């Protein structure tokens, strides 16, 4: 580029004033804005420093494609653009803290998969990457996920045979013990007319890119609970893709509590009509943590139903929560019924929450579609109501916050897990309340 | 209605008296927009000879013709640099049809600005008569009128009593000459020179638009009105509006827009900057009804100081593509921002509209109400951002967007962004998308209404909360447009 371009870029051209009239950065009246407009930064960088990250021009193709329908997918990591905060999909993620999951070869040892209980009717096997059951639910949709796809050598397949209604939940612990960047692949498949509940609990230390598939068979019912309770320094990117066959039903509960950076991207697709998906999420974001959930429901088949309820609580300096909920109703998806809700509770000074519910509708023949998002502090009215009944303010506060958060935990349906999570949330809250 | 003509096209063919039916024959994709009432074109010598494309020479030429101060030329050239450098937006509507090299950036239609309608060239006067502007002025429905034709304001008038109170309402070019101090202080301060590709382009080649200054404590009780019209094919209209409402003042500014129907596209890329000082209140109403070959890419932004209120009433009915998100930056305590937005997307139209509210000071509040109707394959989208910056404690915001789909081939999207960096805030967002139901139609038809009439009534009911905020003559106009839009929408 020419030198003039350089000078404009740094806002330091010779003539910052012409005839006494400022023509440079001094002209801008709005705080946080440079002469190039809004300072779009993932961080909390305020003030007028023209600190915009300039990528070379050719980075983004000329044809706009804001629609989720056109999201690129590939098994090959090199076919995705290098990550920058200019990519819509990554604009909120602190890329430096990914610890190379997007770039380096993921050669570290994957966290150990350990079945705690419930094996029997449901089987857990380790297979090679050429196993026929792998890759049916979807193609990687981002660079980090594709990187894991290229790197994994063995996969864990959790299988529920047709017509089996498992009476025990399957509890699986995924224990990390190394900070070498690693890849992991997990498949959960349910045969026709079966039902099962699977809990994946992530703990320990890891820098992990993970692909998880849910292949929900015809008429079957699968509940999956994915719990992220990593140690403070762990980094976890988890692409969770579901494909639901005719009249199949998936309940997906995502609980993110621990880790430095946890980014879970659950996507649901329907292979035939009559499917049903319920997606629940609870994140508790503490000081310095970045917890991100980006979900997608792709209504491409008629008469399917989706419900999304995500909640988060945030506390402490630089606690950053991100929730993006994309719902797409394609032209073929007549009779779709969908509602999406995100509620965020900010407990003290310092956190940042980004909430983006996106709804794209290509047909008018729908049963109903809506979304709602709220972010705020405790509702004074709730507090007042309880206090007017003689409950001290501190207890009232405690009750309201727990009522808000436990609604999601209740969805799990395994008492031991629910209790343990309630305790974890109590611990988190204690840090704030003391 | 059959007398509409098109001017000589660029290839030199002269279809002088081509009737609309022939245009439709040549352009089957235009079928269905024949209802557009403002699609005639005037004879056009100035437009036909104007230069296409933009570079530093064009910018210098525009600035020279207007004998501008040096700093403005400097800012224009800077705008051009940013325009060249900034990428096209990677979101929103498909803008690949814009050919920046084919656009005429400056067309001077008359040498002299007129103070009475009689002084205008006959063609232009007839245009405004057809649009009903002089009549509104005669009936004292407006306090001041500015009419912009192509690049410059051709007619301008303001009520004498307002002038005596110190209200300034004139075209931006003249205002720069007569009141340079306002421009030195405020021009380009709310929408910086390189804000986005289209605002940068506007800064480089701006011409015309309105300048309004309302002194301290003055209430302008009836609206000021501006009317924008494009006549030349491949014209780019880049008007620049600057409104300054001093402390405790009030003003309501209304703009309307139309253009002829051509085979190739025009570009309208305005920049509107509004400064609401302490306790001032500004309402800015737009009824945008460009023809279906205008790309309407507009940046509108207000800064609201302590206790000030900024209200955007934004109606988008016409254009091929509209991308417009009026914004309020609340920098003073107790400032308030409000947007009422309504969009109709018919065949071949993409209305990507919404609003942006940025809470910078404590105790600020904002509200966005958006309604959109998509029919006949049209696409409407709500795109909004509510941002609460650190320190903007006790801020409140509420967003409601409703979309109505009249048939099965249209499309509606919502992209609401919320970015909260402060804990002590209340934030709500709600959206619904619904379809005109068989039951509603059946109910009305059972009571003797024709189907089209029933459909129009349902749509009117849907947009009523916004229509009632419009001045009466615009509310009536809106109702009439809904009926026209709904014609042929059934079956």
Interface residues (C-beta under 8 A of the other chain):
Chain A: X4 X5 X8 X13 X15 X17 X18 X19 X20 X21 X23 X27 X28 X29 X30 X31 X32 X33 X34 X35 X36 X37 X38 X44 X46 X57 X60 X61 X62 X63 X64 X65 X66 X67 X88 X331 X344 X346 X347 X348 X349 X350 X351 X352 X353 X354 X355 X356 X357 X358 X359 X360 X361 X362 X363 X364 X365 X366 X368 X369 X370 X371 X372 X373 X374 X375 X376 X377
Chain B: X69 X70 X71 X74 X75 X78 X81 X82 X85 X87 X88 X89 X90 X91 X92 X93 X94 X95 X96 X184 X186 X188 X189 X190 X191 X192 X193 X194 X195 X196 X199 X275 X303 X329 X331 X360 X389 X390 X403 X405 X406 X407 X408 X409 X410 X411 X412 X413 X414 X415 X416 X417 X418 X419 X420 X421 X422 X423 X424 X425 X426 X427 X428 X429 X430 X431 X432 X433 X434 X435
